[in-house]
Amino acid sequence: MSESLLDPVLAVRGLRKSFGGVHAVDGVEFSVAPGEFVSIIGPNGSGKTTTVNLISGLLRPDAGTVEVAGQRLRSGSQEAAAGAGIARTFQNGRVFGSLTVRENVEIGLHTTLTTGRPWQSLARFPLLRWLPLLAETALALVPTPAVRAERRATDALVDTQLARFSERLAPRAENNAYTLSYANRRRTEIARALALRPTVLLLDEPAAGMNQTETAEVGQQLAELKAAGQTIVLVEHKLELVNALSDRVLVLDEGRVIAEGTPEQIQNDERVIEAYLGRRRARTRVGDAVAETGTEKVTVGAD
């Protein structure tokens, strides 16, 4: 899908972030159209995860802006990003081991609650932030009919997300997350992000650590989300997923976007080949499983 045909749902402009003297993200700019699937790839240390952290508010940029549906987000605010409809997963899976699978997914709905979380506009004032917390606690202990209705709606949304992973998560809905396999913990994290019903879904290496069968399952689930019109930004080292799913691919190197295009265009871009292999005489495409340079063989896109 061409972003020129539609107003972008996500617009990233001039993002910069340095750690000491290292420019982790150096002027990254791109836009994503509604329903578009955009992947971000690049060598290790190229700034992919830092870019996602800046977009989601986990980090505050040194410069630049992020807009969702034309709304400029407050820099470095995860709450503002979530409120605008940005949901994400993490490179290193983050679930709450002592909570059940259902409870982990429910957490993704927290920012969408209104009846059960009154006066949230006061939370930004330090002297008043205890008021919404007190009201939320009181309503949890003695729920009103409106709160109970919202709770029923929340349960239905959680069931919907668990059904996406029916054979993997639904039978384990009441199990504590620490009992799950690694792959099912990653699925729980994706289900939690989807519970927000996000405008933009950011996925940071969702298939990391999965075997070939598990990766194929995740790929199928992402393909279904894409077909349903979900806007997705994917950071991934497994290029088979990137090539199969992406409308566009951005390639980062040393914190900058060095190439952008369709998967086929990226595979044949000399700048991308050089970034991955370090030599212009590499006789291969980045999309190949193994790249051959001279007498050496180099796995492309691997950690």
C-alpha positions as CSV (number, residue, x, y, z in Angstrom):
1,M,0.0,0.0,0.0
2,S,1.4,3.4,-0.9
3,E,1.4,5.9,1.9
4,S,0.9,8.6,-0.7
5,L,-2.7,7.4,-1.2
6,L,-3.7,7.8,2.4
7,D,-2.8,10.2,5.3
8,P,-0.3,8.4,7.4
9,V,-1.5,6.8,10.7
10,L,2.1,7.0,12.0
11,A,4.5,9.7,11.1
12,V,8.1,9.7,12.5
13,R,10.0,12.9,11.9
14,G,13.7,13.5,12.6
15,L,14.1,11.2,15.6
16,R,17.5,11.4,17.3
17,K,18.8,9.7,20.3
18,S,22.4,9.5,21.6
19,F,23.9,7.6,24.5
20,G,27.1,9.4,25.4
21,G,29.0,9.8,22.1
22,V,27.0,7.1,20.3
23,H,24.3,8.3,17.9
24,A,21.9,5.3,18.3
25,V,19.2,7.0,16.2
26,D,20.3,9.8,13.9
27,G,17.5,11.5,12.0
28,V,15.1,8.6,11.4
29,E,12.0,9.5,9.4
30,F,9.2,7.4,7.9
31,S,5.5,7.2,7.7
32,V,3.1,4.3,7.8
33,A,-0.3,4.3,6.1
34,P,-3.4,2.7,7.6
35,G,-3.3,-1.1,7.2
36,E,0.2,-1.0,6.0
37,F,2.8,-3.6,7.2
38,V,6.2,-2.0,7.5
39,S,9.3,-3.9,8.6
40,I,12.5,-2.4,10.0
41,I,15.7,-4.5,9.5
42,G,19.4,-3.8,9.9
43,P,22.6,-5.2,11.4
44,N,22.9,-5.6,15.2
45,G,23.3,-2.2,16.8
46,S,21.8,-0.3,13.8
47,G,19.1,1.4,16.0
48,K,16.0,-0.7,15.3
49,T,14.9,-1.3,18.9
50,T,15.9,2.2,20.0
51,T,13.6,3.6,17.3
52,V,10.7,1.4,18.6
53,N,11.5,2.5,22.1
54,L,11.3,6.2,21.0
55,I,8.0,5.7,19.2
56,S,6.4,3.9,22.1
57,G,7.5,6.5,24.7
58,L,9.9,4.2,26.5
59,L,12.7,6.6,25.7
60,R,12.6,10.4,25.3
61,P,14.2,11.5,22.0
62,D,16.9,14.2,21.9
63,A,15.0,15.6,18.9
64,G,12.2,14.7,16.5
65,T,8.5,14.0,16.8
66,V,6.0,11.1,16.6
67,E,2.5,11.6,15.4
68,V,-0.4,9.1,15.4
69,A,-3.4,10.0,13.2
70,G,-2.1,13.6,13.1
71,Q,-1.8,13.9,16.9
72,R,1.7,14.8,18.1
73,L,2.6,12.6,21.1
74,R,4.2,13.9,24.2
75,S,7.9,12.9,24.1
76,G,9.0,10.1,26.4
77,S,5.5,9.2,27.6
78,Q,4.4,5.6,27.4
79,E,1.0,6.6,28.7
80,A,0.5,9.1,25.9
81,A,1.6,6.6,23.3
82,A,-0.8,3.9,24.6
83,G,-3.6,6.4,24.8
84,A,-3.0,7.3,21.2
85,G,-3.3,3.7,20.2
86,I,0.3,2.5,20.1
87,A,0.8,-1.0,21.5
88,R,4.0,-3.0,21.5
89,T,5.9,-6.1,22.3
90,F,9.5,-6.3,23.5
91,Q,12.6,-7.9,22.1
92,N,13.0,-9.8,25.4
93,G,9.6,-11.1,26.3
94,R,7.9,-9.4,29.2
95,V,5.0,-11.2,30.9
96,F,4.1,-11.2,34.6
97,G,4.9,-14.7,35.7
98,S,2.8,-14.7,38.9
99,L,-0.3,-13.6,37.0
100,T,-2.5,-15.9,34.9
101,V,-2.5,-15.7,31.1
102,R,-5.9,-14.1,31.2
103,E,-4.7,-11.5,33.7
104,N,-1.6,-10.7,31.6
105,V,-3.9,-10.0,28.6
106,E,-6.2,-7.9,30.7
107,I,-3.4,-5.6,31.6
108,G,-3.4,-4.5,27.9
109,L,-6.8,-3.1,28.4
110,H,-6.0,-1.0,31.4
111,T,-5.6,2.3,29.5
112,T,-8.9,1.8,27.7
113,L,-11.0,1.6,30.9
114,T,-13.1,4.8,31.6
115,T,-15.8,3.9,34.1
116,G,-13.4,1.9,36.3
117,R,-10.6,4.5,36.1
118,P,-12.3,7.9,36.7
119,W,-10.5,11.3,36.8
120,Q,-7.5,10.2,34.9
121,S,-6.9,13.7,33.6
122,L,-5.8,14.6,37.2
123,A,-3.0,12.0,37.1
124,R,-0.6,14.5,35.4
125,F,-0.7,16.8,38.4
126,P,1.6,15.6,41.2
127,L,-0.5,16.9,44.1
128,L,-3.7,15.4,42.7
129,R,-2.6,12.1,41.2
130,W,-3.7,10.2,44.4
131,L,-7.4,11.1,43.6
132,P,-7.8,8.8,40.5
133,L,-5.9,6.1,42.3
134,L,-8.2,6.3,45.3
135,A,-11.3,6.3,43.1
136,E,-10.1,3.3,41.1
137,T,-9.4,1.4,44.3
138,A,-12.8,2.2,45.7
139,L,-14.6,1.1,42.5
140,A,-12.6,-2.2,42.4
141,L,-13.7,-3.0,46.0
142,V,-17.3,-1.8,45.5
143,P,-18.1,-1.9,41.7
144,T,-21.1,0.0,40.4
145,P,-23.4,-1.5,37.7
146,A,-21.5,0.6,35.1
147,V,-18.2,-0.8,36.3
148,R,-19.5,-4.4,36.2
149,A,-20.7,-3.8,32.7
150,E,-17.3,-2.6,31.7
151,R,-15.8,-5.6,33.3
152,R,-18.0,-7.9,31.2
153,A,-16.9,-6.1,28.1
154,T,-13.3,-6.5,29.1
155,D,-13.7,-10.2,29.7
156,A,-15.2,-10.6,26.2
157,L,-12.3,-8.7,24.6
158,V,-9.8,-10.9,26.5
159,D,-11.6,-14.0,25.2
160,T,-11.3,-12.7,21.7
161,Q,-7.6,-12.3,21.9
162,L,-7.1,-15.7,23.5
163,A,-9.1,-17.2,20.7
164,R,-6.5,-16.0,18.2
165,F,-4.1,-18.5,19.8
166,S,-6.8,-21.0,20.7
167,E,-4.8,-24.2,20.7
168,R,-1.9,-22.5,22.5
169,L,-3.3,-20.0,25.0
170,A,-7.0,-20.6,25.5
171,P,-6.6,-23.9,27.3
172,R,-4.0,-22.3,29.5
173,A,-6.0,-19.1,30.3
174,E,-6.0,-19.7,34.0
175,N,-2.4,-20.9,34.3
176,N,0.2,-18.7,35.7
177,A,2.5,-17.3,33.0
178,Y,5.6,-18.7,34.5
179,T,4.4,-22.2,33.6
180,L,4.3,-21.4,29.9
181,S,6.8,-22.4,27.3
182,Y,8.9,-19.6,25.9
183,A,6.9,-19.5,22.7
184,N,3.6,-19.2,24.6
185,R,4.9,-16.4,26.7
186,R,5.7,-14.5,23.5
187,R,2.1,-15.3,22.3
188,T,0.7,-14.0,25.5
189,E,2.7,-10.7,25.0
190,I,1.3,-10.3,21.5
191,A,-2.3,-11.0,22.8
192,R,-1.8,-8.4,25.5
193,A,-0.7,-5.8,22.9
194,L,-3.7,-6.7,20.7
195,A,-6.1,-6.3,23.6
196,L,-5.6,-2.6,23.3
197,R,-7.1,-2.7,19.8
198,P,-4.2,-0.6,18.7
199,T,-4.1,1.9,15.9
200,V,-0.4,0.9,15.4
201,L,1.1,-2.4,16.6
202,L,4.8,-2.4,17.2
203,L,6.4,-5.9,17.3
204,D,10.1,-6.1,18.3
205,E,11.3,-9.5,17.1
206,P,8.2,-11.5,18.0
207,A,9.7,-14.8,16.7
208,A,13.0,-14.5,18.5
209,G,14.0,-17.8,20.1
210,M,11.3,-19.7,18.2
211,N,11.9,-22.8,16.2
212,Q,10.8,-23.1,12.5
213,T,7.4,-24.5,13.3
214,E,6.7,-21.8,15.9
215,T,7.9,-19.1,13.6
216,A,5.6,-20.3,10.9
217,E,2.7,-20.1,13.3
218,V,3.5,-16.5,14.3
219,G,3.9,-15.7,10.6
220,Q,0.4,-17.0,9.9
221,Q,-1.1,-15.1,12.8
222,L,0.6,-11.9,11.6
223,A,-0.7,-12.5,8.1
224,E,-4.2,-12.8,9.5
225,L,-3.8,-9.5,11.3
226,K,-2.6,-7.9,8.1
227,A,-5.5,-9.2,6.2
228,A,-7.8,-7.8,8.9
229,G,-6.3,-4.3,8.3
230,Q,-4.1,-4.0,11.3
231,T,-1.3,-1.4,10.9
232,I,1.9,-3.1,11.9
233,V,5.6,-2.1,12.3
234,L,7.8,-5.1,12.7
235,V,11.4,-5.3,13.8
236,E,12.7,-8.8,12.9
237,H,15.9,-10.6,12.1
238,K,14.1,-13.6,10.4
239,L,14.0,-12.3,6.9
240,E,11.7,-15.0,5.7
241,L,9.0,-13.3,7.8
242,V,9.9,-9.9,6.6
243,N,9.9,-10.9,2.9
244,A,6.6,-12.8,3.2
245,L,4.6,-10.1,5.1
246,S,6.0,-6.6,4.4
247,D,4.5,-4.0,2.1
248,R,7.6,-1.9,2.7
249,V,11.0,-2.5,4.4
250,L,13.2,0.1,6.0
251,V,16.9,-0.7,6.5
252,L,18.8,1.0,9.3
253,D,22.5,1.2,9.7
254,E,24.3,3.3,12.3
255,G,21.1,4.9,13.3
256,R,20.1,6.1,9.8
257,V,17.6,4.9,7.2
258,I,19.9,3.8,4.3
259,A,17.2,2.1,2.1
260,E,13.5,1.8,1.8
261,G,11.3,-0.2,-0.6
262,T,9.6,-3.5,-1.3
263,P,11.3,-6.7,0.0
264,E,12.5,-7.4,-3.6
265,Q,14.0,-3.9,-4.0
266,I,15.7,-4.2,-0.6
267,Q,17.2,-7.6,-1.4
268,N,19.0,-6.1,-4.4
269,D,20.1,-2.8,-2.9
270,E,23.9,-2.5,-2.8
271,R,23.8,-0.2,0.3
272,V,21.9,-3.0,2.2
273,I,24.3,-5.7,1.0
274,E,27.3,-3.6,2.1
275,A,25.7,-2.8,5.5
276,Y,25.1,-6.5,6.2
277,L,28.3,-7.9,4.7
278,G,30.8,-5.0,5.0
279,R,32.0,-5.4,1.4
280,R,30.7,-4.2,-1.9
281,R,32.1,-7.2,-3.7
282,A,29.5,-9.5,-2.0
283,R,28.0,-11.6,-4.7
284,T,24.5,-12.2,-3.3
285,R,21.2,-10.7,-2.3
286,V,20.4,-9.8,1.3
287,G,17.3,-12.0,1.1
288,D,19.4,-15.2,0.6
289,A,19.8,-17.5,3.5
290,V,23.6,-17.6,3.1
291,A,25.7,-14.9,1.5
292,E,29.0,-15.8,-0.1
293,T,31.9,-13.3,-0.1
294,G,35.2,-14.5,-1.5
295,T,35.8,-17.9,0.1
296,E,33.8,-17.1,3.3
297,K,30.1,-17.8,3.9
298,V,28.2,-15.3,6.0
299,T,24.7,-15.8,7.4
300,V,22.7,-12.7,6.5
301,G,20.4,-11.1,9.1
302,A,21.5,-13.4,11.9
303,D,22.5,-12.2,15.3
